[in-house]
């Protein structure tokens, strides 16, 4: 199968540096493997979605020379596909309705194990949870090496359909990665904890499991991940080169970041030639020491 990678942002705000690192890292990997790079808008959380953010993100990516190699799909338009897979899981007995609140789960450390502990309620709809197996889910991460997680102990039974009727990230991303034939998932290390859950779902549904490469996170001076929720400053698409240089620094390409080309495509072309996962491993080793402040690039 030919290489297919993706960048799948949620339109909950403007593109910030952490998101740019994920976009550039996934793009570089796809180009180095002579494959396709696809943008997907993960807009299934209507409560958190910011109107106009998706279009703004796509315009910002274009300003950096990052263009999807296939038509952009929107998860908000994919609910029939999620419903079909959900019904398949329900018919197989893999999911169950749950009325548990956070307070109901305090005794188990916030994890759900096996069955709903709250009484069913006719006055409100339940969430639907997927049963988590008490076995180790193992996989090899290209940058981080061997990973193993016991879902029952680490995540517990997890929600795949929310109380409001919307489908959760874990289900939607698995369905869409299969639909788009994604061969490798390249994303930030903050999503490493989701990987075992997604692999379990893929196995239940008979989907292929893509390879995984988790990128170093961009953190602030206190060691916290930069995110839209923390009001991380948006990247400036009117002057994209400084932000692109900084993104390359966090991808271990500080030598490339110091170059002074006239355009983003020229800088990206140089980065493709020198992108090396061993540099990513070194950046992961330095995690906690990085800051969101710009180095001298």
NUDO-177297 format. One record per residue: residue in three letters; x, y, z of N, C-alpha, C, CB in turn. Coordinates in steps of 0.001 Angstrom, whole numbers, padded with zeros to 6 digits, always signed. Glycine has a CB too. Layout:
N
alaXYZXYZXYZXYZ/...
REM end
This chain:
297
unk+000841-001194+000000+000000+000000+000000+000875+001243+000000-000950+000007+001218/unk+000542+002211-000850+001299+003453-000895+001085+004250+000386+000896+004286-002120/unk+002033+005125+000663+001985+005895+001911+000880+006941+001840+003347+006571+002192/unk+000081+007009+002906-000927+008055+003054-000883+008529+004507-002369+007535+002659/unk-000583+009809+004682-000592+010412+006007-001660+011479+006073+000781+011001+006354/unk-001868+012037+007271-002922+013036+007398-002617+014015+008516-004263+012364+007646/unk-003236+015181+008412-003256+016165+009476-004722+016439+009749-002461+017482+009094/unk-005143+016269+011005-006572+016295+011322-006858+017234+012491-007074+014882+011647/unk-006869+018541+012236-007113+019493+013322-008594+019625+013670-006560+020849+012948/unk-008846+020036+014888-010201+020384+015326-010363+021900+015225-010475+019883+016793/unk-011430+022384+014621-011590+023837+014409-012125+024550+015647-012527+024095+013233/unk-011349+024481+016709-011750+025117+017968-010993+026419+018211-011522+024161+019138/unk-010321+026904+017188-009566+028143+017287-008583+028226+016141-008837+028240+018637/unk-007778+029273+016152-006808+029468+015078-005659+028466+015196-006264+030908+015101/unk-004976+028244+014090-003806+027369+014091-002692+028010+014919-003321+027087+012639/unk-002205+027298+015931-001117+027809+016767+000140+026975+016526-001512+027786+018274/unk+001211+027313+017218+002501+026690+016942+002474+025181+017138+003563+027296+017823/unk+001827+024701+018190+001777+023264+018414+001102+022530+017266+001056+022966+019704/unk+000017+023101+016752-000671+022498+015611+000186+022575+014356-002018+023187+015372/unk+000915+023673+014199+001780+023812+013037+002878+022747+013045+002398+025215+012999/unk+003433+022446+014208+004447+021390+014308+003870+020057+013833+004964+021265+015765/unk+002636+019747+014258+002008+018503+013824+001753+018505+012329+000704+018278+014572/unk+001321+019643+011786+001060+019734+010349+002355+019563+009556+000397+021083+010005/unk+003395+020291+009951+004660+020229+009219+005299+018847+009365+005628+021321+009721/unk+005280+018287+010579+005873+016970+010790+005202+015893+009957+005802+016600+012249/unk+003868+015920+009904+003155+014916+009106+003383+015139+007615+001650+014951+009419/unk+003459+016408+007196+003721+016723+005781+005121+016255+005375+003573+018246+005526/unk+006116+016534+006211+007483+016123+005900+007590+014604+005782+008448+016635+006972/unk+006953+013899+006687+007001+012442+006653+006388+011906+005358+006271+011855+007871/unk+005244+012485+004960+004592+012035+003732+005447+012334+002507+003225+012694+003585/unk+006034+013512+002461+006860+013872+001311+008129+013018+001249+007228+015358+001367/unk+008707+012751+002409+009922+011939+002428+009638+010508+001985+010541+011942+003825/unk+008423+010037+002271+008027+008687+001852+007388+008681+000468+007059+008087+002865/unk+007399+009844-000194+006833+009996-001542+005370+009572-001579+007639+009174-002556/unk+004656+009970-000528+003251+009614-000423+002337+010813-000432+003018+008827+000812/unk+001102+010572-000013+000078+011612+000010-000088+012168+001422-001263+011063-000510/unk-000413+013446+001486-000700+014128+002751-002106+014699+002653+000357+015260+003059/unk-002969+014294+003575-004388+014628+003494-004808+015423+004728-005244+013347+003355/unk-005573+016461+004509-006125+017251+005622-007564+016807+005873-006063+018792+005312/unk-007876+016575+007135-009233+016223+007568-009630+017167+008696-009320+014722+008032/unk-010799+017741+008624-011286+018633+009674-012149+017840+010649-012088+019820+009071/unk-011695+017729+011896-012410+016938+012905-013342+017862+013688-011409+016211+013869/unk-014519+018100+013085-015474+019080+013616-016733+018426+014172-015857+020071+012533/unk-016558+017335+014926-017727+016664+015478-018148+017217+016831-017457+015198+015600/unk-017290+018017+017457-017641+018619+018750-018185+020019+018489-016400+018668+019722/unk-019490+020111+018270-020096+021383+017882-020033+022411+019005-021536+021167+017464/unk-019977+021962+020251-019936+022896+021377-018640+023690+021372-020090+022147+022705/unk-017530+023032+021074-016223+023676+021122-015816+024314+019802-015186+022681+021529/unk-016533+024001+018735-016163+024527+017425-016344+026043+017360-016992+023853+016332/unk-015366+026710+016768-015412+028162+016578-015823+028439+015134-014025+028831+016911/unk-016912+029175+014920-017339+029457+013545-016216+030104+012731-018572+030370+013550/unk-016000+029597+011532-014984+030141+010651-013586+029610+010883-014964+031592+010783/unk-013387+028832+011964-012031+028363+012286-011494+027387+011250-012016+027706+013654/unk-012348+026532+010704-011878+025551+009726-011327+026242+008479-013015+024592+009341/unk-012085+027206+007958-011622+027927+006769-010348+028707+007073-012715+028880+006255/unk-010273+029275+008275-009080+030022+008675-007864+029106+008748-009305+030709+010029/unk-008041+027902+009279-006936+026937+009354-006439+026561+007974-007370+025683+010105/unk-007357+026292+007056-006958+025890+005709-006207+027023+005004-008192+025477+004885/unk-006659+028265+005211-005959+029407+004611-004572+029566+005212-006767+030700+004804/unk-004443+029303+006513-003140+029412+007163-002194+028329+006665-003289+029322+008684/unk-002671+027102+006546-001837+026022+006008-001351+026376+004600-002624+024685+005985/unk-002241+026928+003778-001860+027303+002420-000758+028355+002417-003072+027819+001657/unk-000812+029282+003376+000215+030328+003456+001584+029741+003766-000158+031360+004520/unk+001621+028578+004399+002883+027901+004698+003300+026937+003585+002768+027146+006013/unk+002511+026861+002533+002816+025952+001437+002351+024536+001678+004273+025947+001182/unk+001375+024363+002578+000879+023040+002938-000522+022861+002356+000869+022847+004484/unk-000639+022011+001352-001899+021806+000649-002251+020319+000665-001812+022337-000810/unk-003504+020019+000958-003943+018634+000982-003878+018031-000413-005363+018530+001542/unk-003432+016769-000483-003342+016069-001753-004657+015403-002156-002251+015037-001685/unk-005666+015540-001333-006993+015001-001636-008018+015992-001103-007199+013567-001008/unk-009252+015927-001581-010276+016838-001050-010392+016721+000470-011639+016548-001702/unk-010515+017860+001130-010660+017891+002586-012020+017313+002956-010504+019342+003139/unk-012049+016394+003925-013340+015909+004413-013589+016476+005809-013385+014348+004433/unk-014874+016576+006136-015317+017144+007405-016086+016069+008168-016200+018419+007182/unk-015685+015834+009409-016348+014786+010182-017822+015089+010418-015648+014600+011509/unk-018199+016356+010430-019604+016702+010609-020484+016157+009489-019757+018204+010693/unk-019864+015815+008358-020612+015265+007226-020524+013744+007161-020104+015861+005928/unk-019918+013137+008174-019632+011710+008128-020433+010901+009146-018167+011484+008352/unk-021437+011504+009766-022161+010819+010837-022846+009525+010395-023185+011742+011412/unk-023381+009429+009170-023952+008130+008764-022932+006990+008810-024522+008234+007357/unk-021680+007281+008482-020644+006237+008544-020383+005824+009979-019338+006725+007894/unk-020381+006793+010898-020158+006471+012306-021337+005665+012862-019952+007765+013132/unk-022538+006047+012445-023736+005336+012905-023707+003876+012458-025010+006027+012376/unk-023285+003630+011246-023220+002266+010735-022247+001419+011555-022805+002271+009261/unk-021097+001977+011866-020107+001234+012646-020585+001054+014081-018747+001954+012623/unk-021216+002081+014650-021746+001967+016008-022761+000824+016094-022397+003296+016448/unk-023656+000743+015124-024656-000327+015139-023996-001691+015008-025674-000126+014011/unk-022924-001752+014262-022173-003002+014140-021608-003421+015497-021032-002851+013108/unk-021062-002463+016237-020506-002757+017560-021616-003137+018541-019715-001546+018095/unk-022746-002452+018433-023854-002771+019344-024402-004166+019072-024978-001731+019208/unk-024516-004523+017790-025001-005862+017445-024060-006945+017951-025173-005990+015936/unk-022780-006614+018040-021789-007586+018516-021694-007621+020041-020423-007265+017929/unk-022424-006741+020725-022388-006709+022191-021133-006081+022751-022519-008091+022732/unk-020435-005289+021940-019176-004688+022378-019371-003382+023138-018288-004445+021190/unk-020578-002815+023061-020858-001545+023726-022076-001692+024633-021086-000420+022688/unk-022213-000763+025564-023364-000789+026462-023729+000638+026866-023068-001656+027717/unk-025009+000881+027196-025431+002217+027612-024956+002512+029026-026955+002353+027527/unk-024638+003773+029284-024099+004137+030593-024628+005509+031017-022551+004139+030564/unk-025155+005552+032245-025667+006792+032818-024738+007333+033912-027070+006569+033385/unk-023534+006765+034034-022627+007158+035111-022182+008619+034981-021406+006244+035123/unk-022131+009288+036125-021567+010635+036187-020137+010535+036697-022424+011571+037103/unk-019436+011646+036686-018067+011643+037210-018041+011261+038682-017418+013013+037017/unk-019023+011719+039436-019064+011385+040861-019298+009890+041073-020161+012193+041566/unk-020038+009269+040162-020273+007825+040266-018968+007034+040117-021286+007373+039200/unk-018020+007622+039408-016788+006898+039111-015630+007277+040031-016392+007143+037684/unk-015881+008134+041006-014805+008563+041902-014174+007393+042640-015331+009572+042903/unk-015006+006432+043037-014495+005301+043815-013532+004438+043012-015645+004451+044314/unk-013654+004473+041686-012769+003664+040837-011705+004520+040169-013581+002924+039772/unk-011434+005689+040740-010399+006559+040202-010749+007177+038869-009140+005807+040067/unk-012043+007310+038604-012486+007917+037358-012594+006947+036197-011564+009006+036990/unk-012208+005680+036415-012272+004677+035359-013553+003870+035447-011068+003752+035431/unk-014015+003426+034314-015237+002631+034244-014858+001186+033961-016207+003178+033153/unk-015423+000251+034718-015043-001152+034572-016266-002051+034441-014197-001597+035759/unk-016582-002452+033218-017511-003548+032996-018976-003242+032880-017360-004463+034034/unk-019528-002443+033760-020968-002207+033746-021276-000849+034368-021716-003331+034498/unk-022392-000289+033961-022827+000998+034507-023202+000832+035974-024025+001566+033701/unk-022718+001736+036818-023010+001650+038252-024143+002576+038649-021769+001981+039067/unk-024658+003357+037708-025782+004254+037976-027076+003600+037501-025574+005631+037281/unk-028180+004037+038053-029474+003507+037640-029869+004097+036289-030555+003810+038703/unk-030424+003282+035399-030926+003826+034137-031956+004925+034382-031542+002712+033283/unk-031976+005904+033523-032896+007031+033681-033700+007214+032407-032131+008329+034030/unk-035019+007262+032573-035889+007487+031422-035913+008954+031014-037300+007011+031730/unk-035380+009817+031875-035445+011254+031623-034270+011778+030798-035503+011991+032929/unk-033257+010955+030600-032118+011404+029802-031504+010222+029073-031063+012100+030688/unk-030853+010538+027947-030226+009499+027147-028894+009093+027777-030019+009979+025695/unk-028479+007870+027568-027173+007437+028082-026052+007762+027098-027187+005931+028377/unk-024843+007718+027607-023686+007601+026727-023526+006121+026399-022377+008196+027391/unk-022723+005812+025396-022432+004421+025067-020931+004202+025182-022943+004056+023639/unk-020565+003169+025942-019167+002868+026182-018755+001567+025506-018897+002793+027671/unk-017501+001520+025087-016910+000298+024549-016176-000412+025678-015945+000607+023355/unk-016404-001700+025818-015745-002454+026885-014239-002518+026637-016334-003879+026989/unk-013473-002198+027660-012009-002208+027554-011482-003561+028016-011376-001055+028395/unk-010680-004222+027189-010157-005532+027578-009035-005407+028597-009661-006287+026353/unk-008920-006401+029456-007847-006419+030454-006602-007075+029921-008297-007132+031705/unk-006220-006717+028722-005015-007265+028101-004159-006109+027602-005371-008243+026932/unk-002891-006381+027384-001986-005344+026903-002161-005160+025401-000522-005697+027240/unk-002368-003913+025002-002352-003542+023593-000945-003025+023298-003463-002459+023252/unk-000243-003683+022396+001148-003328+022129+001309-002819+020702+002066-004534+022369/unk+002205-001856+020534+002516-001344+019205+003894-000697+019230+001439-000331+018731/unk+004455-000517+018055+005757+000133+017909+005548+001542+017387+006686-000673+016961/unk+006032+002526+018117+005994+003897+017643+007319+004203+016949+005726+004891+018816/unk+007251+004820+015770+008451+005064+014981+009466+005899+015747+008090+005753+013678/unk+008974+006869+016536+009879+007742+017278+010137+007262+018698+009324+009135+017315/unk+009145+006669+019336+009229+006352+020759+009489+004886+021059+007976+006763+021429/unk+009462+004039+020042+009740+002629+020264+008543+001848+020773+010861+002487+021223/unk+008818+000760+021474+007768-000163+021899+006862+000476+022943+008380-001447+022454/unk+005548+000301+022736+004550+000823+023660+003597-000304+024043+003775+002018+023032/unk+003150-000277+025295+002211-001288+025770+001262-000654+026771+002956-002491+026404/unk-000032-000928+026622-001009-000362+027543-002137-001347+027791-001564+000957+026999/unk-002439-001602+029052-003598-002398+029436-004788-001449+029504-003368-003143+030810/unk-005723-001577+028579-006816-000611+028485-007688-000589+029739-007673-000921+027277/unk-007959-001759+030310-008811-001799+031499-008191-001012+032639-009059-003243+031934/unk-006872-001070+032743-006196-000384+033840-005924+001088+033540-004897-001082+034155/unk-005654+001399+032274-005244+002762+031930-006391+003657+031510-004236+002723+030835/unk-007397+003094+030839-008472+003916+030292-009853+003501+030774-008433+003867+028800/unk-010028+002221+031066-011354+001741+031416-012266+001736+030194-011958+002603+032527/unk-013512+001351+030402-014490+001381+029310-014639+002827+028847-015878+000786+029760/unk-014536+003071+027565-014502+004459+027104-015681+004790+026193-013197+004734+026375/unk-016059+006048+026225-017234+006526+025506-016944+006594+024011-017671+007906+026033/unk-017861+006047+023215-017765+006212+021764-018985+006945+021200-017616+004845+021088/unk-020034+007069+022012-021187+007887+021629-021610+008676+022853-022373+007010+021079/unk-021637+009992+022705-021858+010866+023848-023334+010949+024227-021323+012252+023550/unk-023583+011522+025391-024947+011702+025882-025773+012534+024906-024935+012367+027263/unk-025147+013504+024249-025874+014367+023316-026131+013698+021971-025107+015649+023101/unk-025719+012428+021822-025951+011696+020587-024818+011789+019592-027186+012179+019953/unk-023846+012664+019849-022708+012805+018950-021701+011690+019160-022039+014157+019147/unk-020929+011415+018129-019927+010352+018209-018608+010903+018716-019731+009686+016841/unk-017961+010130+019562-016735+010566+020213-015549+010446+019256-016482+009745+021487/unk-014512+011178+019592-013286+011216+018795-012749+009829+018511-012229+012033+019499/unk-012705+008950+019529-012066+007642+019361-012721+006835+018244-012120+006855+020668/unk-014041+006900+018145-014729+006163+017085-014544+006845+015736-016220+006030+017406/unk-014753+008154+015698-014714+008869+014422-013351+008770+013754-015076+010328+014628/unk-012292+008903+014540-010950+008887+013943-010616+007511+013376-009896+009294+014984/unk-011058+006460+014032-010802+005104+013540-011559+004865+012225-011219+004050+014604/unk-012817+005275+012179-013615+005095+010966-013006+005884+009806-015077+005536+011207/unk-012595+007112+010072-012072+007953+008994-010679+007531+008538-012041+009395+009438/unk-009826+007075+009458-008512+006587+009041-008659+005372+008128-007651+006233+010269/unk-009639+004519+008421-009889+003362+007545-010464+003816+006209-010854+002360+008223/unk-011404+004740+006244-012045+005238+005027-011035+005884+004090-013141+006238+005377/unk-010067+006607+004656-009081+007306+003840-007805+006489+003610-008730+008619+004490/unk-007810+005238+004077-006662+004331+003883-005366+004955+004384-006516+003961+002399/unk-005418+005525+005596-004228+006129+006192-003252+005016+006580-004602+007003+007436/unk-002031+005117+006088-001049+004066+006362-000178+004380+007576-000168+003855+005147/unk-000067+005661+007930+000705+006039+009108+000088+007287+009734+002196+006285+008740/unk-000105+007239+011038-000639+008375+011788+000529+009120+012416-001663+007912+012879/unk+000720+010362+011994+001768+011225+012544+001066+012360+013277+002737+011775+011414/unk+001295+012477+014579+000586+013471+015384+001374+013747+016649-000844+012996+015728/unk+000891+014694+017458+001581+015065+018677+001542+013982+019737+000996+016316+019223/unk+002535+014001+020620+002647+012983+021664+001531+013071+022694+003979+013104+022357/unk+000769+014170+022710-000363+014265+023623-001450+013249+023273-000939+015677+023601/unk-001431+012726+022047-002430+011741+021626-001907+010305+021705-002883+012040+020208/unk-000718+010133+022261-000174+008786+022418-001107+007907+023253+001215+008848+023067/unk-001729+008485+024277-002601+007716+025169-003877+007246+024483-002958+008544+026379/unk-004212+007816+023332-005400+007378+022591-005109+006191+021681-005952+008526+021767/unk-003848+005916+021439-003493+004952+020398-003977+003545+020718-001996+004937+020197/unk-003812+003093+021944-004232+001733+022285-005741+001570+022129-003811+001387+023719/unk-006503+002577+022514-007958+002504+022347-008330+002391+020872-008635+003737+022970/unk-007632+003145+020039-007945+003123+018615-007529+001793+017978-007251+004290+017903/unk-006415+001245+018408-006003-000063+017896-007016-001135+018289-004602-000433+018423/unk-007510-001076+019524-008526-002039+019967-009776-001938+019096-008890-001802+021450/unk-010216-000732+018813-011385-000545+017944-011114-001070+016536-011776+000942+017884/unk-009938-000795+016006-009596-001272+014668-009649-002794+014600-008204-000775+014264/unk-009162-003446+015627-009171-004903+015642-010600-005439+015722-008340-005428+016819/unk-011433-004815+016545-012824-005246+016657-013556-005120+015323-013547-004431+017728/unk-013239-004072+014580-013949-003787+013342-013301-004432+012114-014034-002301+013143/unk-012172-005087+012305-011495-005708+011184-010774-004724+010291-012467-006474+010380/unk-010449-003533+010824-009704-002529+010065-008202-002770+010204-010068-001105+010542/unk-007452-002335+009207-005998-002361+009319-005540-001321+010334-005336-002109+007946/unk-004468-001627+011037-003885-000664+011972-002726+000052+011299-003413-001365+013275/unk-002796+001388+011202-001686+002116+010588-000467+002132+011496-002105+003544+010256/unk+000672+002478+010938+001854+002740+011754+001626+004044+012522+003151+002823+010869/unk+002436+004274+013560+002282+005476+014382+003627+006159+014603+001640+005126+015732/unk+003591+007459+014522+004766+008281+014808+004273+009490+015591+005527+008713+013484/unk+004656+009565+016870+004216+010679+017711+005330+011719+017838+003790+010170+019110/unk+004963+012949+017550+005922+014053+017488+006114+014703+018852+005462+015098+016475/unk+007274+015318+019083+007489+016060+020334+006482+017198+020463+008930+016617+020397/unk+006118+017489+021687+005174+018573+021948+005896+019897+022095+004356+018282+023202/unk+005185+020960+021762+005655+022306+022046+005061+022705+023388+005256+023321+020907/unk+005901+023068+024313+005438+023408+025656+005856+024828+026007+005991+022412+026696/unk+005188+025380+027015+005539+026734+027441+006652+026682+028488+004298+027470+028007/unk+006968+027825+029049+008084+027902+029995+007850+027049+031238+008318+029343+030405/unk+006571+026734+031535+006254+025915+032705+006162+024430+032348+004941+026380+033332/unk+006454+024089+031088+006398+022696+030675+005015+022234+030280+006905+021834+031760/unk+004069+023157+030085+002713+022799+029700+002563+022862+028188+001695+023722+030380/unk+001805+021903+027641+001570+021873+026200+000852+023137+025748+000756+020631+025811/unk+001328+023718+024656+000617+024851+024073-000651+024347+023418+001502+025608+023050/unk-001773+024985+023713-003040+024580+023115-003934+025790+022946-003737+023509+023972/unk-004967+025622+022114-005926+026709+021930-006646+027028+023228-006937+026352+020845/unk-006864+025983+024046-007564+026200+025310-006753+027099+026240-007855+024862+025994/unk-005449+027096+026091-004585+027951+026906-004292+029281+026210-003273+027229+027222/unk-005087+029553+025172-004960+030816+024425-003566+030971+023812-005257+032010+025348/unk-003020+029854+023294-001744+029937+022604-001893+030873+021409-001257+028530+022156/unk-000877+031673+021167-000958+032669+020113-000971+032008+018733+000210+033650+020223/unk-001844+032501+017866-001944+031971+016519-000675+032292+015740-003180+032539+015802/unk-000382+031434+014757+000743+031731+013878+000299+032789+012877+001254+030443+013149/unk+001263+033557+012404+000983+034688+011520+001137+034260+010067+001919+035878+011835/unk+000024+034079+009377+000127+033637+007988+000567+034752+007050-001196+033082+007527/unk+000526+035997+007515+001031+037101+006693+002559+037117+006668+000499+038443+007219/unk+003172+036496+007667+004637+036419+007758+004996+035030+008274+005225+037548+008702/unk+004854+034004+007428+004918+032628+007912+006307+032074+008192+004271+031764+006943/unk+007355+032618+007602+008677+032016+007740+009168+031907+009190+009663+032811+006947/unk+008994+032945+010036+009472+032787+011423+008806+031621+012153+009226+034070+012202/unk+007508+031465+011992+006812+030358+012661+007238+029013+012078+005286+030527+012535/unk+007472+028962+010769+007915+027713+010155+009294+027329+010668+007932+027836+008624/unk+010193+028299+010799+011521+027996+011353+011398+027434+012770+012410+029264+011357/unk+010520+028015+013562+010353+027544+014932+009760+026136+014965+009465+028508+015718/unk+008817+025863+014064+008246+024517+013987+009325+023492+013627+007103+024475+012951/unk+010204+023846+012712+011283+022934+012324+012247+022692+013484+012046+023495+011117/unk+012458+023710+014301+013298+023548+015488+012721+022468+016400+013427+024885+016252/unk+011428+022508+016631+010807+021526+017523+010742+020137+016891+009406+021981+017907/unk+010998+020053+015596+011071+018757+014920+012515+018273+014796+010429+018847+013535/unk+013429+018927+015513+014821+018516+015514+015609+019022+014330+014902+017049+015554/unk+015059+019960+013574+015711+020468+012373+016223+021884+012588+014749+020431+011188/unk+016943+022083+013694+017418+023422+014000+018420+023933+012973+018038+023444+015370/unk+019189+023023+012323+020115+023456+011282+019368+024005+010066+021019+022296+010862/unk+018260+023347+009713+017433+023840+008610+016752+025148+009007+016376+022783+008204/unk+016325+025221+010264+015617+026412+010734+016470+027663+010641+015162+026217+012160/unk+017774+027495+010653+018664+028658+010591+018930+029130+009158+019980+028329+011266/unk+018449+028372+008192+018612+028807+006810+017731+030030+006534+018264+027656+005836/unk+018071+030764+005508+017336+031987+005190+016847+031970+003742+018217+033220+005437/unk+015972+031036+003386+015430+031020+002029+014402+032129+001854+014800+029654+001714/unk+013997+032320+000609+013061+033402+000313+011607+033012+000514+013257+033867-001093/unk+011327+031716+000678+009933+031281+000749+009784+030041+001619+009390+031005-000651/unk+008551+029789+002057+008261+028571+002819+008499+027310+001984+006814+028596+003320/unk+008058+027253+000714+008339+026037-000068+009825+025711-000160+007779+026186-001463/unk+010670+026722-000265+012115+026470-000342+012637+025907+000973+012872+027761-000699/unk+012153+026449+002092+012580+025949+003399+012063+024536+003625+012093+026879+004521/unk+010833+024261+003211+010271+022922+003362+011030+021905+002507+008786+022924+002985/unk+011443+022309+001315+012202+021396+000449+013511+020988+001110+012483+022050-000916/unk+014165+021934+001768+015400+021627+002491+015115+020711+003675+016081+022921+002972/unk+013983+020948+004348+013629+020136+005510+013330+018699+005123+012435+020733+006224/unk+012690+018483+003964+012397+017123+003510+013676+016322+003363+011635+017147+002180/unk+014713+016941+002845+015976+016244+002621+016625+015794+003923+016931+017134+001858/unk+016407+016538+005017+017124+016237+006264+016235+015754+007405+017860+017448+006713/unk+014945+015609+007161+014045+015113+008196+014450+013700+008582+012574+015149+007717/unk+014622+013465+009885+015172+012201+010365+014485+011862+011689+016737+012284+010537/unk+013874+010671+011768+013151+010308+012987+014090+010192+014187+012404+008992+012784/unk+015380+009939+013955+016303+009874+015088+016409+011242+015768+017699+009392+014624/unk+016234+012308+015010+016211+013636+015609+014965+013810+016479+016258+014720+014516/unk+013867+013204+016053+012649+013281+016863+012847+012577+018197+011458+012666+016111/unk+013539+011451+018167+013799+010736+019425+014597+011624+020380+014565+009410+019156/unk+015562+012351+019858+016364+013247+020690+015503+014370+021264+017530+013835+019878/unk+014567+014873+020472+013685+015934+020964+012745+015403+022029+012881+016544+019813/unk+012278+014173+021876+011444+013566+022926+012247+013437+024222+010916+012169+022475/unk+013513+013097+024107+014350+012961+025293+014504+014290+026026+015718+012417+024911/unk+014397+015370+025273+014518+016693+025876+013177+017251+026332+015156+017646+024898/unk+012097+016485+026179+010776+016963+026574+010787+017400+028038+009712+015869+026346/unk+010192+018523+028296+010216+019091+029646+011256+020179+029769+010483+018009+030675/unk+012204+020202+028822+013226+021245+028848+012969+022277+027755+014627+020632+028683/unk+012104+021915+026795+011776+022831+025707+010853+023938+026214+011118+022071+024534/unk+010873+025046+025573+009954+026131+025922+009325+026660+024652+010682+027268+026692/unk+008215+027360+024828+007539+027954+023697+008235+029210+023212+006119+028260+024052/unk+009242+029677+023914+009972+030869+023487+010858+030518+022287+010827+031446+024656/unk+010956+031431+021340+011714+031163+020120+013189+031085+020410+011447+032231+019073/unk+013864+030016+019960+015318+029970+020038+015913+030915+018996+015836+028523+019830/unk+017217+030971+018940+017877+031873+017993+017948+031199+016629+019304+032265+018490/unk+016804+031216+015907+016765+030638+014571+016399+031728+013575+015757+029459+014498/
REM end
